[in-house]
Amino acid sequence: MEHKTNVMRILNAAKISYKSYCYDVKEALSGVEVARALNQNEAQVFKTLVTVGKSGAHYVFVVPVAEELDLKKAAKACGEKSVEMVKNKELLPLTGYIHGGCSPLGMKKFFVTFIDSSAQNFETIIFSGGKIGFQVEVSLRDLGKLISFSLADLTLKN
């Protein structure tokens, strides 16, 4: 299954080195299931979540797949009173991506993006390649050449 996704085309066009992973799937898996399917460390595999703030502005949060986005921390990071997850039916028209295939790269338009600070613990992070069944592995430094993002503590602590 050797296909190029838009995310991979963006990385290629920018001459950014990355690893791509494919896994066979009929429907969206949870991020933890994806990490297991790829035999990767769950802490290094990230999911992309799209939210809407009280102001109506949209924000993207990239957090480890085994963690949950803390909406209070997310709101604080982006200076909103509150944020909530975008409804599934709004995701495709807003971003161009479907649930389970959402990537911080290649959205229809750029949204203010935050990545959980735990990403700094790894040389690279793995996230959706923009399609269900595809993941890419990129360094934060290289990702920063393509999109602007801030690092923040974003997850619920048990």
TINU-569974 format. One record per residue (C-alpha): x negated, z, y; residue in three letters. Coordinates in steps of 0.2 Angstrom, whole numbers, padded with zeros to 4 digits, always signed. Example, Ala and Ser with C-alpha at 12.3 -4.5 7.8 and 13.67 -1.06 7.14 Angstrom:
<pts>
-0062+0039-0022ala-0068+0036-0005ser
</pts>
This chain:
<pts>
+0000+0000+0000met-0012-0006+0014glu-0002-0008+0030his-0007-0005+0048lys+0005+0005+0058thr+0006+0004+0077asn-0004+0020+0078val-0018+0012+0068met-0017-0003+0079arg-0019+0008+0094ile-0034+0017+0086leu-0042+0000+0081asn-0040-0008+0098ala-0048+0008+0106ala-0062+0006+0093lys-0059+0024+0088ile-0064+0028+0070ser-0051+0036+0059tyr-0046+0039+0041lys-0029+0033+0036ser-0019+0040+0021tyr-0004+0033+0012cys+0007+0042+0001tyr+0022+0035-0009asp+0038+0042-0003val+0057+0037-0002lys+0062+0049+0012glu+0054+0061+0024ala+0044+0075+0016leu+0041+0092+0024ser+0024+0093+0032gly+0018+0105+0019val+0023+0093+0005glu+0014+0079+0014val-0002+0090+0015ala+0000+0093-0004arg+0003+0075-0008ala-0013+0071+0001leu-0022+0086-0006asn-0027+0092+0011gln-0028+0109+0020asn-0011+0113+0027glu-0019+0121+0042ala-0028+0104+0046gln-0012+0093+0044val-0001+0093+0060phe+0017+0088+0064lys+0023+0081+0080thr+0038+0089+0088leu+0048+0083+0103val+0057+0095+0114thr+0068+0094+0130val+0065+0107+0143gly+0079+0116+0154lys+0074+0104+0168ser+0078+0089+0157gly+0060+0084+0155ala+0053+0080+0137his+0038+0087+0130tyr+0028+0084+0114val+0020+0098+0103phe+0008+0096+0089val+0007+0110+0077val+0001+0114+0060pro+0013+0109+0046val+0015+0126+0038ala+0018+0134+0055glu+0034+0135+0066glu+0034+0131+0085leu+0037+0146+0095asp+0050+0140+0108leu+0045+0154+0120lys+0027+0150+0119lys+0031+0131+0121ala+0041+0134+0136ala+0028+0145+0144lys+0015+0131+0140ala+0024+0118+0150cys+0031+0129+0164gly+0049+0128+0158glu+0062+0142+0157lys+0066+0136+0140ser+0064+0121+0128val+0074+0116+0113glu+0071+0103+0099met+0077+0085+0103val+0091+0081+0091lys+0087+0069+0077asn+0099+0055+0083lys+0090+0056+0100glu+0072+0054+0093leu+0072+0035+0089leu+0079+0029+0106pro+0067+0042+0115leu+0051+0039+0106thr+0053+0024+0095gly+0049+0035+0080tyr+0061+0042+0066ile+0060+0060+0060his+0046+0062+0048gly+0036+0048+0056gly+0034+0054+0073cys+0016+0053+0080ser+0008+0059+0097pro+0001+0041+0098leu+0012+0026+0102gly+0028+0033+0109met+0039+0022+0120lys+0032+0032+0134lys+0020+0046+0137phe+0026+0063+0137phe+0017+0079+0142val+0008+0084+0126thr+0002+0101+0119phe-0008+0103+0103ile-0009+0120+0095asp-0026+0128+0099ser-0030+0130+0080ser-0034+0112+0080ala-0051+0117+0088gln-0055+0125+0071asn-0057+0107+0063phe-0069+0092+0067glu-0053+0082+0064thr-0035+0084+0063ile-0022+0074+0052ile-0005+0068+0059phe+0008+0055+0056ser+0002+0037+0057gly+0019+0033+0065gly+0028+0029+0049lys+0034+0039+0034ile+0021+0038+0021gly+0006+0036+0033phe-0006+0049+0041gln-0021+0047+0051val-0036+0058+0053glu-0044+0058+0071val-0055+0070+0081ser-0048+0079+0096leu-0061+0072+0106arg-0056+0054+0101asp-0038+0058+0103leu-0041+0064+0120gly-0048+0046+0124lys-0030+0039+0121leu-0018+0053+0127ile-0019+0067+0139ser-0015+0084+0131phe-0018+0103+0133ser-0022+0115+0120leu-0011+0131+0119ala-0006+0145+0107asp+0011+0137+0101leu+0016+0145+0084thr+0025+0160+0078leu+0014+0173+0072lys+0021+0182+0056asn
</pts>
